[in-house]
Amino acid sequence: MARKPLKFTTAFGVTVMVLGALLELGAFFYHLGSMVSAETVFTGAIVLTIGHAFYGIDNLFLSLLLTFFSSIGIGYYVFVQTTSWLWTIVAAIAFFAFIVTLFGFRSSIRKKHGMW
């Protein structure tokens, strides 16, 4: 079985996902509850989502796990901003649903692209 050549989007996606996860995890424990921590966790969540989009994971469980991890980061940012659990839960669920919808839309475009 021959190995496929490494594409730029795959390498970029993996690199950015690792960077986003490190940002999110590291900032969560750095001055927990501060604005600096919240902004860095937010940045890590967005970077992780961008890496996820570039990599294009076919495994549904892993894809949902990464999206959940990003949603928790967004929820943490909203919680530090508002100190309201209601808005935290609403923001995390809304972000999760938005990203799942976008990735579903992306996959449907990829499937239909062959018919164009």
N, C-alpha and C positions, 0 to 999 in steps of 0.2 A: 504494500500500500504506500503510495507516494505522498509525501507531505506537501501541503499547499504552501505557497510562498506567503510570508507574513505581509499583510497589507498595512498601509499607513493608518487607516481608520481603526483597525484592530489594535495596533500598538498604541495609538493615541488614546483610544477608549480605555484600555487597561491601565495606562499610565495615569490618566485623569481620574479614573475610579479609585485607584490606590491613593492618589493625592487627596481626593475628596474625603475618603474614609479616614485618612490620617488627620486631616484638618478637623473633621467633625468629632472624632474621638478625642483628639488632643485638646481641642478647645473646650470640650464639655467638662473636662477635669481641671482646666486652667481658670481659676477665679470663678467657680461655679455660681451662676446667678447674676454675673456682671454683664454689662452691655458689651464689653469686649468679647467675652465668651459667647454671648448670644449671636453677635454679628459674625464671628468666625465660624460658629456652627452653621449658621444660615448659609454662609459662603461655601462651606464644605458640602452641605446638602445640595446646593445648586450645581457645584462642580461634579459631585457624584452622579447626579442625574444626567448631566451633559456627557460624562464618560459612559454611562449606561446607554445613552442614545447612540453614541458613536460605535460602541462595541456590538450592540445588537444581539443580546443574549437570547438564544432559542429556548432555554430551559425556563418554563413558566414559574416554577418555585423560586429559583434564584432571582429572576426578574422581579417578582413580587416582593421578595425579601429586600432587595436593593431599594425598591420604591418605598417600602415601609420604613426602611432606615432613613431615607431622605425625608419622609413625612414626619418622622420623630424629630429630626433636626429643625424643620419648619415649625413644628409645634412648640419646641423648646424656645425658639426665637419669639414666637407670639406670646408665650407664657411670661418670659422675662419682660417683654414690652407692656403687657396688660395685666399681669398677675391674675388672670381670670381663666379658670379651667374650661369654662364653656367655650370661649373663643379659641383656646388652644386645641380642643377637640374638633371644633368646626374647621379650623384652618388645616389641621393635619388630615382630616377626612377629605376636605375639598382639594388639597394638593394631591393626595393619593389618587382620587378619582380623576383629576385633570391629567395626571401623568399616565395613568392606565389607559385613559381614552386616547391620548395622543399616541401612545405606543401601539394601541390597537388600530388607529387610523393609519399609522406608518406601515404596519404589517399588511393591511388591506391594500394599500397602494403598491407595495412590493409584489403582492400576489397578482394584482391586476395589471402591473406594468408589462408583463409578458404578452398581454392581449392587445396592447396599444399599437 
